[in-house]
Amino acid sequence: RREGPSMAQRGYPGIHAGMPTAQCLRSASVV
């Protein structure tokens, strides 16, 4: 899914985007 990075950037669960949760946590921390 190409929408993965989009969701991850928003701070959504990386699992849904197929990316490591670590990245999601990092994005959420920045927000």
Backbone as ProteinMPNN parsed JSONL, in Angstrom:
{"seq_chain_A": "RREGPSMAQRGYPGIHAGMPTAQCLRSASVV", "coords_chain_A": {"N_chain_A": [[0.845, -1.212, 0.0], [0.624, 2.151, -0.905], [-0.268, 4.084, 0.663], [0.758, 3.855, 3.086], [3.121, 5.344, 4.094], [1.919, 7.84, 4.216], [-0.009, 7.649, 6.238], [1.659, 6.982, 8.354], [3.12, 9.29, 8.592], [1.228, 10.953, 9.583], [1.037, 10.055, 12.073], [-0.218, 7.75, 12.647], [-0.911, 4.291, 13.557], [1.854, 2.329, 12.796], [1.599, -0.288, 12.129], [-0.672, -0.553, 10.591], [0.139, 0.69, 8.347], [2.037, -0.989, 7.579], [4.524, -0.606, 8.416], [7.348, -0.408, 10.73], [6.472, -0.217, 14.179], [8.03, 1.425, 15.666], [8.673, 3.581, 14.07], [6.246, 4.868, 13.915], [5.872, 5.652, 16.549], [7.911, 7.456, 16.74], [7.088, 9.426, 14.995], [4.784, 10.283, 16.295], [5.912, 11.34, 18.526], [7.184, 13.589, 17.562], [5.056, 15.146, 16.823]], "CA_chain_A": [[0.0, 0.0, 0.0], [1.431, 3.385, -0.963], [-0.819, 5.026, 1.648], [1.442, 3.585, 4.357], [3.906, 6.503, 4.538], [1.018, 8.972, 4.498], [-0.588, 7.434, 7.573], [2.759, 7.023, 9.33], [3.498, 10.697, 8.783], [0.174, 11.582, 10.4], [1.181, 9.568, 13.453], [-1.106, 6.597, 12.82], [-0.2, 3.035, 13.851], [2.674, 1.843, 11.686], [1.145, -1.635, 11.763], [-1.661, -0.396, 9.51], [0.89, 1.115, 7.159], [2.97, -2.055, 7.25], [5.869, -0.143, 8.807], [7.682, -0.681, 12.132], [5.787, 0.658, 15.147], [9.03, 2.394, 16.141], [8.559, 4.79, 13.228], [4.992, 5.539, 14.305], [6.123, 6.3, 17.851], [8.807, 8.597, 16.478], [6.254, 10.467, 14.372], [3.885, 10.791, 17.336], [6.74, 12.143, 19.452], [7.459, 14.874, 16.899], [3.812, 15.938, 16.785]], "C_chain_A": [[0.874, 1.254, 0.0], [0.891, 4.383, 0.075], [-0.142, 4.835, 3.008], [2.168, 4.818, 4.873], [3.014, 7.68, 4.924], [0.473, 8.85, 5.919], [0.497, 7.558, 8.64], [3.13, 8.476, 9.625], [2.481, 11.388, 9.694], [0.314, 11.144, 11.859], [0.246, 8.408, 13.717], [-0.275, 5.352, 13.094], [0.571, 2.52, 12.641], [2.22, 0.469, 11.224], [0.183, -1.543, 10.578], [-0.951, -0.033, 8.212], [1.881, 0.031, 6.744], [4.393, -1.653, 7.597], [6.107, -0.456, 10.286], [6.987, 0.301, 13.065], [6.747, 1.735, 15.642], [8.885, 3.696, 15.354], [7.32, 5.585, 13.637], [5.223, 6.299, 15.605], [6.973, 7.545, 17.638], [7.985, 9.755, 15.901], [5.361, 11.106, 15.437], [4.665, 11.695, 18.288], [6.979, 13.53, 18.86], [6.221, 15.765, 16.945], [3.554, 16.548, 18.151]], "O_chain_A": [[1.771, 1.385, 0.833], [1.522, 5.407, 0.336], [-0.431, 5.559, 3.962], [1.871, 5.295, 5.968], [3.326, 8.424, 5.853], [0.49, 9.806, 6.694], [0.283, 8.159, 9.693], [3.416, 8.837, 10.766], [2.823, 12.282, 10.467], [-0.223, 11.784, 12.763], [-0.058, 8.102, 14.871], [0.938, 5.358, 12.884], [-0.012, 2.3, 11.579], [2.426, 0.097, 10.069], [0.23, -2.372, 9.669], [-1.388, -0.405, 7.123], [2.496, 0.123, 5.682], [5.352, -2.271, 7.138], [5.157, -0.74, 11.015], [6.919, 1.498, 12.784], [6.321, 2.834, 15.997], [8.967, 4.784, 15.923], [7.347, 6.815, 13.696], [4.816, 7.452, 15.739], [6.765, 8.567, 18.292], [8.17, 10.912, 16.278], [5.203, 12.326, 15.472], [4.139, 12.688, 18.789], [6.976, 14.527, 19.582], [6.324, 16.984, 17.087], [2.56, 17.25, 18.336]]}, "name": "protein", "num_of_chains": 1, "seq": "RREGPSMAQRGYPGIHAGMPTAQCLRSASVV"}
